Amino acid sequence: MGLLTFALNVTLDGCCDHRAAIADDELLDHFTQLIGAAGAMLYGRTTYELMEDYWPAVARDEKAPRAMREWARKLEDMPKYVVSASRRDFPWNNSFHVEGVRIPLNLGARSGRTRPRVPVTWAPIGAKRRVPSRRSEATHG
């Protein structure tokens, strides 16, 4: 099994929108170091598209602030794996389409609930989780 590091930016008032967050040099330096220790990035299509629309231009902008440019360049160099059923073309540098992933969106149906429920695990920045190395563990484990 490999390790998966999960990071999520959340403000004290519960905002998860990275477009509305304030990322200072300290935060950007932290995340640049964090992804520098990772082997790749894993995105869903929507998050990938948000990142793709902004960071490649910053990586090429010599006038961008140092911390932003370093983060963007590190991100540019990282392999980026994207899970998507609706998009096949991912032109951003080092981006790869992940196919054949089944996500059980009907988890609540088994317990008689009418509304699907997907479990979410919250962890502090840098928390490490084991990732199944075999497909059977990923879909049934």
Secondary structure, DSSP 4 states (H G I P E B T S, - for coil): -EEEE------TT----TTTS---HHHHHHHHHHHHT-S-EEEEHHHHHHHHTTHHHHHH-TTS-HHHHHHHHHHHHS-EEEE-SS-----STTEEEE------TTGGGGGT-SS---------TT-EEEE-SSHHHHHH-
